[in-house]
Amino acid sequence: MSDASVPGDARSGEARSGEVRSGEVRSGEVRSGEVRSGEVRSGEVRSGEVRSGEAHSGEARSGEARSGGAGSGEARSVGDPSAPAGASAGPVVVLVGPPGSGKSTVAELLSAKLGAVHRDTDTDVETGAGKPISDIFVDSGEPVFRELERAAIVAALKADGVVLSLGGGAILDADTRADLAGHTVVFLDVSIGEAAKRVGLGVARPLLLGNVRTQLKNLMDARRPLYAEVAKHTVTTDGRSPEEIAREIVEHLG
């Protein structure tokens, strides 16, 4: 019988209707190596997924700033890089010492050498109160002055890049001593005889009224261990000019 006499049959090597030749794909099927609709080739990423090393939407790539951080060209916070985020670097140096040690004079020279602003907590207290410290003692008493002094110290220790000088009795406050632990503190030491010559009659210093030398001795005996406790460096001031003292402190600061 001839090929033409077999209706519906395929010639040898040809496919019947609805069948698939070898190597061809039925409708809806996928050739090897191709991807069905909605599937992903190896190495490609589904919508919403992230390639290894890339950041999710809203997150920062390594080395870039998150929202709120400094972008390209913006300045980073200066100061101690080991400090916690948001922390203040504070003063360049803090000077402590008894009356007559030369804190204010030396601080002025240091500020000029370092290109910094000099800040003095006694001055801050007087400015805030609108009257001299001697009047605060007379009008309100020492406890009120110490409260004002403590508040002035807390504020001043947050000021970046200043040269800060503290009042002679500032270190009597335990909280102040604790706060100073994180700063570069220099104790300007002075002998009783030298301090007595520098402060004179102590008219503007309420705690030195009366016998200045005796009052200084009492103050220094009580405070010297506290100055030493908070100090990173101790500089002797006897027989030296303020310029010499300032130069030594600069050397300590490196």
PyMOL commands that set and color helices and strands:
alter all, ss='L'
color gray80, all
select helices_A, chain A and resi 3-5+103-114+121-129+133-140+142-156+170-172+174-180+192-199+206-208+212-230+242-253
alter helices_A, ss='H'
color red, helices_A
select strands_A, chain A and resi 93-96+117-120+162-165+185-189+233-236
alter strands_A, ss='S'
color yellow, strands_A
deselect
rebuild
show_as cartoon
